[in-house]
């Protein structure tokens, strides 16, 4: 395996930015120092003017394989991920068939081992009938990222609303439980109320149907279950100001039993964008009124929100162009999350150090990922190099998603991802991929 020496680069890591040299030896970071002499048989990468981030870890993606590969597959979406500096992902169970058994879950790992440029893990899926099968995953708690429970229906109809099933899983799981929280009863009430208006529903109605109260009530219920059972709970894609009162920032992340995630689209878009983008930004939970976006930013910066993810969920343009009630929810984002956050850094909204914290360090700590998420000697060499002064305009020519579109098309970011290392392999460099080596299965340290 090739050895690399990254020279004179500004490393963004563990709350600091300082100029270093980084030696990559095999799969690992061999040395970090202020001045490393160039060894023999090493490929040198000049880092002047560039930034080095720990590779991003996206804790929520939908790569659609198996069963929905007309939209995406693990190979295509992992390529898009590494092009955006994302070196590891955790993928959701709402494929066809859903990952409701250990055998089906393991099949997804086998697909990724053959085809994914990025490191990978997959959530065990829950239904109202498979609680005992879910709990058997406890035996693999250091090899599976978590258990996913849809406490509100979304794409794939994996709704779990049986109180006995929820009690059994919350009480018995030794893995992190990640929840999609929306109250199904309130969503249906809101939908029926709008239907009485006798007009065609449109994308702008989405946040009225999946409103703030539906999110709050479901998140509150999940937290009550977790507190009663002592469960390690992670609530995904918080989208409302009201939910933020449920989370605190008074204890270190590693000591938290209940953590939260915010997604880049809820930090970027608001309900004002439906007139322009329509179903292209239809997602669950919905993108809501601007005051929610502002509250999410505040909570991210003061650490009530613990990690940033994408909830990357591609659909074809044809599917999205249907009438509102037929169009599926979800949007593709994994390639552009880091660039979007760097856009907000340029606007003075978030520091580079906080970007590294929320997209890498905190994800590794939250899930207890083994030897990743930081730029440290001896850790896996998962790294992203960014040129902060080379602009990137999103267009059909440089989108790697299989679906071929992005809600961010025509947006110009102030930076570009120039190189991405996964386990010491330079898998992406200046727009070209090296696919001879695949990513690895993530490992976790859980007692």
C-alpha angles and dihedrals in degrees: 000000000000120000118221134197116199106201131205098350128153105242117209104203141134096355096312140095114203138148114257146151117241123201116203113200117181111313094339144070101255101185142356117196143141094253123013117181111233108259123215118272096021130128110229121214116195111227103182110139092007135107128230117211129180106255111273118252113210109202096192127045137138110213094172100226125162111034104003101060094134084077101039144322137209093260097052097041094045087054089052089048096055090045085061096046095260107138101173135032140185113214130209128241100233096106126116108295096023116236093256097138134050089242093055090045091052091051089062090053089052092052091050093048088059100041117017121102089190129063113263150199132175132214122235109240127231133213132174088263108041105066095123092050090050091052091052086068086074086086088065097042093131092052103043123065096218152293119288121212121186101209086175125039118256137154106333100028098246093150115163109195103144106115092209092053091048092049091049095050096041090048098045109033118107090187128080110274114219116196137199100210121203125127107241095200093055092045091054092048092051092048094050091048092055092046090061088066087073097224134114111272118233138192093271088065092061096089089047091056097040094037136171094269093053089055095044097048093049094046090049091051092050091050092049090051091048094048092048092049101034090240126170098238129185116185113207131219102001105201109171139070090224094062092055092076086069094065134067138197102202098105131051117269093244089061097047118109092188119047137170143214134209123199127224094240092058088052093049111033131050136185088275088073097062092084089058102035105023114178091001087084097035105127140145119278091033127244102251143194118318095254089066091055091051092050091050091054091051092049092047092054095046092046100247084119108055109194141017121225139161109229082214103202115166127197129173121266089244091056092048093048093063124104111290099260092049098043112098122237122248141071135216115251114138096104095053107037096100092044091050091052090048087053088058090046089057088052090053095248101118135015125239089241091055091050090056091045097051099040101040120003096045094044091052091048094044094053096029092236113188117248098336138099097057137070098241135143109264094020123116110279098245103152141158123203117203131193101211093195102048109089124222122205114198111232141148089264095064103032110110098188112115089231088062100219141086133195084227096060114144092018113129116216120202094230143040136214105237104174136018125190122196114188089340094308115123094225097166128032128163094336097317129107129218106203104172093103124049131210125265136244110263117244126209134207106223122152 
